[in-house]
Amino acid sequence: MNDLHAHWLRLVDGGHALLDFMAAGGMVMWALAGLCVIYWTLVFERLWFMHRIFPLWVEEHRLAWEQMDHLSGSWQRSLRTAWLAQAQQRLGGPLRLGKTLVALYPLLGLLGTVSGMIAVFDVLALSGTGNPRGMAAGVWQATLPTMAGMVLAITGLFSLARLERSARLALERLADQLRHD
């Protein structure tokens, strides 16, 4: 029981530290956190789709293709092209939103830099250079969102590259399954 209590206290302390970190970065940090939640929800949805939903769609179309395999005609090429285009849209369409969110991360970080520097200039205007603590708080507020935006952008780029590669491989597998001579 004592171990559970100590774990709970560490968890609460970590939550307070996270809230302090977010508050130190200003409102931009909360915007970055919101976009981060949206982005990673999209990533997990895409992973779920690629591993659970899309294989069912592929199997359905592969079975339909096998049933039409004995028929001949030029329409098979058009049907194959249409199915591949549908698959590409299903796999890659939602990734455009992810690319947009990844592009917004460093821009919001830059907005945090600007707002933090405005806070530094406010301190300078009110108290001159005699308040280093106030200036340090503004610089701290300026650097946190920049760092957070860059970290989120880097992790977003890696995860997007992984998702795009998985989508491309799934599309290539589908194209191989829908071959005709």
FENZI-V626144 format. One record per residue. N is the residue number from 0. PSI is psi in radians with two decimals (none if undefined). Layout:
N&PSI / N&PSI
//
This chain:
0&-0.68 / 1&-0.63 / 2&-0.68 / 3&-0.72 / 4&-0.74 / 5&-0.68 / 6&-0.74 / 7&-0.75 / 8&-0.70 / 9&-0.68 / 10&-0.75 / 11&-0.74 / 12&-0.70 / 13&-0.67 / 14&-0.74 / 15&-0.68 / 16&-0.68 / 17&-0.73 / 18&-0.68 / 19&-0.73 / 20&-0.79 / 21&-0.73 / 22&-0.60 / 23&-0.50 / 24&-0.17 / 25&-2.98 / 26&-0.49 / 27&-0.59 / 28&-0.66 / 29&-0.65 / 30&-0.74 / 31&-0.71 / 32&-0.72 / 33&-0.78 / 34&-0.60 / 35&-0.75 / 36&-0.77 / 37&-0.79 / 38&-0.86 / 39&-0.45 / 40&-0.74 / 41&-0.75 / 42&-0.83 / 43&-0.57 / 44&-0.74 / 45&-0.71 / 46&-0.76 / 47&-0.81 / 48&-0.81 / 49&-0.50 / 50&-0.32 / 51&-0.83 / 52&-0.86 / 53&-0.70 / 54&-0.58 / 55&-0.72 / 56&-0.74 / 57&-0.79 / 58&-0.71 / 59&-0.77 / 60&-0.55 / 61&-0.73 / 62&-0.72 / 63&-0.66 / 64&-0.74 / 65&-0.61 / 66&-0.50 / 67&-0.04 / 68&-0.57 / 69&-0.28 / 70&2.66 / 71&2.78 / 72&2.86 / 73&-0.19 / 74&-0.37 / 75&-0.70 / 76&-0.72 / 77&-0.72 / 78&-0.75 / 79&-0.78 / 80&-0.72 / 81&-0.75 / 82&-0.69 / 83&-0.65 / 84&-0.70 / 85&-0.77 / 86&-0.74 / 87&-0.71 / 88&-0.73 / 89&-0.65 / 90&-0.77 / 91&-0.30 / 92&-0.94 / 93&-0.28 / 94&-0.34 / 95&-0.66 / 96&-0.70 / 97&-0.72 / 98&-0.68 / 99&-0.77 / 100&-0.72 / 101&-0.65 / 102&-0.47 / 103&-0.47 / 104&-0.96 / 105&-0.50 / 106&-0.72 / 107&-0.64 / 108&-0.70 / 109&-0.67 / 110&-0.69 / 111&-0.64 / 112&-0.81 / 113&-0.79 / 114&-0.63 / 115&-0.68 / 116&-0.56 / 117&-0.67 / 118&-0.68 / 119&-0.78 / 120&-0.56 / 121&-0.75 / 122&-0.75 / 123&-0.68 / 124&-0.63 / 125&-0.72 / 126&0.05 / 127&-2.76 / 128&0.15 / 129&0.04 / 130&1.36 / 131&-0.50 / 132&-0.75 / 133&-0.68 / 134&-0.70 / 135&-0.66 / 136&-0.69 / 137&-0.71 / 138&-0.69 / 139&-0.78 / 140&-0.51 / 141&-0.62 / 142&-0.53 / 143&-0.90 / 144&-0.57 / 145&-0.83 / 146&-0.80 / 147&-0.74 / 148&-0.71 / 149&-0.72 / 150&-0.77 / 151&-0.68 / 152&-0.73 / 153&-0.83 / 154&-0.61 / 155&-0.70 / 156&-0.73 / 157&-0.79 / 158&-0.63 / 159&-0.71 / 160&-0.70 / 161&-0.78 / 162&-0.72 / 163&-0.67 / 164&-0.74 / 165&-0.72 / 166&-0.75 / 167&-0.74 / 168&-0.69 / 169&-0.67 / 170&-0.69 / 171&-0.69 / 172&-0.72 / 173&-0.76 / 174&-0.66 / 175&-0.62 / 176&-0.41 / 177&0.61 / 178&2.59 / 179&2.69 / 180&none
//
